[in-house]
Amino acid sequence: MKAEKELIELFQKIGMEAHVAKCFVAIAETGNGKTSQKELQKITGLRQPEISIALEKLCSLGWIDKRAIKEGMKGKKGRPFFSYELKKSVREILDSIRDKADREHREKIESLDLIESFFQSDRD
């Protein structure tokens, strides 16, 4: 539990919202890499709306897939059940986060260099 808390805090340090980090960690740590919203509620302690928002974010990033669970649904009314699973390996996801951070860092440095050049040209 302590390691999970530290992991979530680390994700927050790199800009991930807490509820998104909790859901990502929970999905990544499941044995088969698959879980449902109900399971995520139990694991994370988050409310359903927070989980839905987090899952939408993770899907939009291309990190997880949402699949309808059809078993046990015949003749039943109500909301369909979905399973969420990693679309990429944790290594690939971390690499994409790292690449994005590197790209953003380079863009900031380039912008600072341009800003500096404007001020230097004013002095000339």
N, C-alpha and C positions, 0 to 999 in steps of 0.2 A: 504494500500500500504506500509506503514512504517513497519507494522508487517511482511509482506512478505519479505521485504528487510532484516530485522533482521534475519528472519528464514533462508534465503538463506546464509547470512553471517555465521550463526551458522553451517550450513551444510558444508560450506567451511572450517571452523575451524577444523572440524573433518575429513577433507581430501577429501571432494567431490568437483568436479570441478563445477564452477559457472553455466555453461549451463546445466549440469545434475541436479543440485539442482533446478534451475528455472523450468525445465520440470517436475521434481518430484513434486514440490510444486503445480504447475498448475494442474497436473492430480489429485493429492490428494484433491485439493480444489474444483474440479468440483462437482456439485451436485450429479451426478450419478456415479462419478469416471471414466467416459469415456470421451475421447476427440480425436480429429484428429490432424494431423500435422498442417493443416491450422489454427485450433483454437489455437494450441500452439504458432504458429507464432504471432497471434494477442495478446495473453495473455502475452507472455514473451518478445516480441520484438526481438527475436532471428531470424537469417536467417535459411532457410530450411536445409542447410548442418549441422549446429550446432545442430539443433533439431534431425536430423537423427542419428547423432553420439550419442547424449544424450539418445535417445530412444533405440538404440542398446545396450548401456551400462546398462540401466535400465532393459532391457529384459534379458541380460546375467546374471544379478544379481538375476533374478527370481522375480523381484518386480512388473513387469507389463506384461500383455499379449497383443499381437498384433493380431487383428482379421480383416479379410477382410470384407468390407461393400459391400454387393452385390446389395442392392436396388439402383435403378437409373442408373445401369451400362449397362443394355441391349442395344445393338446396339451402344454403345459409345466406342470410341477408346481412347487410352492413358493409363496413369498409373492407377492402381486400387487404391481405397481409403481404408484406414485402420483406425480402431478405436483402441485406446490404453486405457487400464484400469488397475487399481491396481489388482494384482494377490493375494495379501495379504493385511491385514489391516495395517494401519499406525503403530499401536501398535506392530504388528508382525515384521514389517520392522525395527522399532527402536530397538526392542529387538535383532534382528539379528545383527544390527550395534553395539550395546552394547556388545553382546557376542564376536564379532570379536575383538573389542577394548580390552576387558578383556583378551582374548586369546593372542593377540599380546603383551600386557603389561606383562603378566606372562612369555611369551617366552623371552622378553627382560631382565626381572629380573633374570630368570634362567641363561641366557647367561652372565649377569654381575657377578652372583655368581660364575660361572665356570671360568670366566676371573680372578676374584679375587683369586680363589683357585690356579690358575697357578702361580700367582705372590707370593702367600704365600708359595707355595712349593719351589720356587726358593730361598726364604729367609732361609728355613730350612737347 
